Amino acid sequence: MEEREERGGAVRVGMIWGGIGGVVGLLASLLGSLVGILISGVIGFSCGRRAAVTGRWAGALSGLVGGAVAAPAYVLGSTIGALLTARMIGAAEIATTLSNMLGTHVSADLAWTYFLFSLVLSALLEAVILVSVSSAAGAWANRE
């Protein structure tokens, strides 16, 4: 019974930081996906440190559990923020920017496809960073 409560502590911390991270990720990604990627490390660090002190599993395992629970909410918020920004800019403007950068003509549909592909890559990178930093922060908090 005691082990179940301790696991619930790391999960609860992950849920709390997932909610906070979802809102922060949405707001940060309004500035761009790169900002969302950077902020995912901050959210992971905060989540991992708090998860590490929630029970007998003090350390990397608690940070890993907390980060794994927080990551989907953060990624969802961050992706929504980036999508809102892209819709405000418009596919035509994205296509014009890509055409100027690449030196060839890029249609609006192709630019939108590239943007969606970049969102998938950004979401994967954010999740990996959040979980790994959370786990590292949990191990670091345990060491202190």
C-alpha positions as a Markdown table, in Angstrom:
| # | Residue | x | y | z |
|---|---|---|---|---|
| 1 | Met | 0.0 | 0.0 | 0.0 |
| 2 | Glu | 2.9 | 2.3 | 0.8 |
| 3 | Glu | 4.5 | 1.8 | -2.6 |
| 4 | Arg | 1.2 | 2.7 | -4.3 |
| 5 | Glu | 0.9 | 6.0 | -2.5 |
| 6 | Glu | 4.5 | 6.9 | -3.3 |
| 7 | Arg | 3.9 | 6.2 | -7.0 |
| 8 | Gly | 0.8 | 8.4 | -6.8 |
| 9 | Gly | 3.0 | 11.2 | -5.4 |
| 10 | Ala | 5.2 | 11.3 | -8.5 |
| 11 | Val | 2.2 | 10.9 | -10.8 |
| 12 | Arg | 0.3 | 13.7 | -8.9 |
| 13 | Val | 3.4 | 16.0 | -9.3 |
| 14 | Gly | 3.5 | 15.1 | -13.0 |
| 15 | Met | -0.2 | 16.0 | -13.4 |
| 16 | Ile | 0.2 | 19.3 | -11.7 |
| 17 | Trp | 3.3 | 20.2 | -13.7 |
| 18 | Gly | 1.7 | 18.9 | -16.9 |
| 19 | Gly | -1.2 | 21.4 | -16.4 |
| 20 | Ile | 1.2 | 24.2 | -15.6 |
| 21 | Gly | 3.4 | 23.2 | -18.5 |
| 22 | Gly | 0.5 | 23.0 | -20.9 |
| 23 | Val | -0.4 | 26.6 | -20.2 |
| 24 | Val | 3.2 | 27.8 | -20.2 |
| 25 | Gly | 3.9 | 25.8 | -23.4 |
| 26 | Leu | 1.0 | 27.4 | -25.2 |
| 27 | Leu | 2.0 | 30.9 | -24.2 |
| 28 | Ala | 5.7 | 30.3 | -25.0 |
| 29 | Ser | 5.0 | 28.7 | -28.3 |
| 30 | Leu | 3.2 | 31.8 | -29.4 |
| 31 | Leu | 6.7 | 33.2 | -29.8 |
| 32 | Gly | 7.9 | 30.2 | -31.8 |
| 33 | Ser | 8.6 | 26.5 | -31.5 |
| 34 | Leu | 12.2 | 27.1 | -30.5 |
| 35 | Val | 11.0 | 28.9 | -27.4 |
| 36 | Gly | 8.7 | 26.0 | -26.6 |
| 37 | Ile | 11.6 | 23.6 | -26.9 |
| 38 | Leu | 13.7 | 25.6 | -24.5 |
| 39 | Ile | 10.9 | 26.0 | -21.9 |
| 40 | Ser | 10.3 | 22.3 | -21.9 |
| 41 | Gly | 13.6 | 21.9 | -20.1 |
| 42 | Val | 12.6 | 24.4 | -17.5 |
| 43 | Ile | 9.3 | 22.6 | -16.9 |
| 44 | Gly | 11.1 | 19.2 | -16.8 |
| 45 | Phe | 13.6 | 20.5 | -14.2 |
| 46 | Ser | 10.9 | 21.9 | -12.0 |
| 47 | Cys | 8.8 | 18.7 | -12.3 |
| 48 | Gly | 11.7 | 16.4 | -11.6 |
| 49 | Arg | 12.9 | 18.2 | -8.5 |
| 50 | Arg | 9.4 | 18.2 | -7.0 |
| 51 | Ala | 8.7 | 14.6 | -7.9 |
| 52 | Ala | 12.0 | 13.4 | -6.4 |
| 53 | Val | 10.9 | 14.3 | -2.9 |
| 54 | Thr | 7.4 | 12.7 | -3.0 |
| 55 | Gly | 8.2 | 9.3 | -1.6 |
| 56 | Arg | 10.5 | 6.4 | -1.1 |
| 57 | Trp | 11.5 | 6.4 | -4.8 |
| 58 | Ala | 13.4 | 9.6 | -4.3 |
| 59 | Gly | 15.5 | 10.2 | -7.4 |
| 60 | Ala | 15.6 | 9.6 | -11.1 |
| 61 | Leu | 12.7 | 7.1 | -11.1 |
| 62 | Ser | 10.3 | 9.6 | -9.5 |
| 63 | Gly | 11.6 | 12.3 | -11.9 |
| 64 | Leu | 11.1 | 9.9 | -14.8 |
| 65 | Val | 7.5 | 9.1 | -13.8 |
| 66 | Gly | 6.6 | 12.8 | -13.2 |
| 67 | Gly | 8.1 | 13.9 | -16.5 |
| 68 | Ala | 6.4 | 11.1 | -18.4 |
| 69 | Val | 3.1 | 12.2 | -17.0 |
| 70 | Ala | 3.7 | 15.9 | -17.6 |
| 71 | Ala | 5.1 | 15.5 | -21.2 |
| 72 | Pro | 1.8 | 14.9 | -23.1 |
| 73 | Ala | 0.0 | 17.9 | -21.6 |
| 74 | Tyr | 3.0 | 20.2 | -22.2 |
| 75 | Val | 3.4 | 18.9 | -25.8 |
| 76 | Leu | -0.3 | 19.5 | -26.5 |
| 77 | Gly | -0.2 | 23.0 | -25.2 |
| 78 | Ser | 2.9 | 23.9 | -27.0 |
| 79 | Thr | 1.6 | 22.5 | -30.3 |
| 80 | Ile | -1.6 | 24.4 | -30.0 |
| 81 | Gly | 0.3 | 27.6 | -29.4 |
| 82 | Ala | 2.5 | 27.0 | -32.5 |
| 83 | Leu | -0.6 | 26.2 | -34.6 |
| 84 | Leu | -2.3 | 29.4 | -33.4 |
| 85 | Thr | 0.7 | 31.4 | -34.4 |
| 86 | Ala | 0.9 | 29.8 | -37.8 |
| 87 | Arg | -2.8 | 30.4 | -38.5 |
| 88 | Met | -2.3 | 34.1 | -37.7 |
| 89 | Ile | 0.7 | 34.3 | -40.0 |
| 90 | Gly | -1.0 | 32.3 | -42.8 |
| 91 | Ala | 0.2 | 29.6 | -45.1 |
| 92 | Ala | 0.9 | 32.1 | -47.9 |
| 93 | Glu | 3.3 | 34.1 | -45.8 |
| 94 | Ile | 5.1 | 30.9 | -44.7 |
| 95 | Ala | 5.3 | 29.9 | -48.3 |
| 96 | Thr | 6.8 | 33.2 | -49.3 |
| 97 | Thr | 9.4 | 33.0 | -46.5 |
| 98 | Leu | 10.3 | 29.5 | -47.5 |
| 99 | Ser | 10.5 | 30.4 | -51.2 |
| 100 | Asn | 12.9 | 33.3 | -50.4 |
| 101 | Met | 15.1 | 31.1 | -48.1 |
| 102 | Leu | 15.3 | 28.1 | -50.5 |
| 103 | Gly | 15.4 | 30.1 | -53.7 |
| 104 | Thr | 12.6 | 28.1 | -55.4 |
| 105 | His | 8.9 | 28.4 | -55.5 |
| 106 | Val | 7.1 | 26.7 | -52.6 |
| 107 | Ser | 3.3 | 26.5 | -52.7 |
| 108 | Ala | 1.2 | 27.4 | -49.7 |
| 109 | Asp | 0.0 | 23.7 | -49.4 |
| 110 | Leu | 3.6 | 22.4 | -49.4 |
| 111 | Ala | 4.6 | 25.1 | -46.9 |
| 112 | Trp | 1.8 | 24.0 | -44.6 |
| 113 | Thr | 2.9 | 20.4 | -44.9 |
| 114 | Tyr | 6.4 | 21.3 | -44.0 |
| 115 | Phe | 5.2 | 23.3 | -41.0 |
| 116 | Leu | 3.1 | 20.4 | -39.7 |
| 117 | Phe | 6.1 | 18.1 | -40.1 |
| 118 | Ser | 8.2 | 20.5 | -38.2 |
| 119 | Leu | 5.5 | 20.5 | -35.4 |
| 120 | Val | 5.8 | 16.7 | -35.1 |
| 121 | Leu | 9.5 | 16.9 | -34.8 |
| 122 | Ser | 9.3 | 19.8 | -32.3 |
| 123 | Ala | 6.8 | 17.8 | -30.2 |
| 124 | Leu | 9.0 | 14.8 | -30.1 |
| 125 | Leu | 12.0 | 16.9 | -29.2 |
| 126 | Glu | 10.1 | 18.6 | -26.4 |
| 127 | Ala | 8.9 | 15.3 | -24.9 |
| 128 | Val | 12.4 | 13.9 | -24.9 |
| 129 | Ile | 13.9 | 17.0 | -23.3 |
| 130 | Leu | 11.2 | 17.3 | -20.7 |
| 131 | Val | 11.4 | 13.6 | -19.6 |
| 132 | Ser | 15.2 | 13.4 | -19.7 |
| 133 | Val | 15.7 | 16.7 | -17.8 |
| 134 | Ser | 13.0 | 15.7 | -15.3 |
| 135 | Ser | 14.8 | 12.4 | -14.7 |
| 136 | Ala | 18.1 | 14.1 | -14.3 |
| 137 | Ala | 16.7 | 16.7 | -11.9 |
| 138 | Gly | 15.2 | 13.9 | -9.8 |
| 139 | Ala | 18.5 | 12.2 | -9.6 |
| 140 | Trp | 20.2 | 15.5 | -8.8 |
| 141 | Ala | 17.7 | 16.3 | -6.1 |
| 142 | Asn | 18.3 | 12.8 | -4.5 |
| 143 | Arg | 22.0 | 13.4 | -4.5 |
| 144 | Glu | 21.8 | 16.6 | -2.5 |
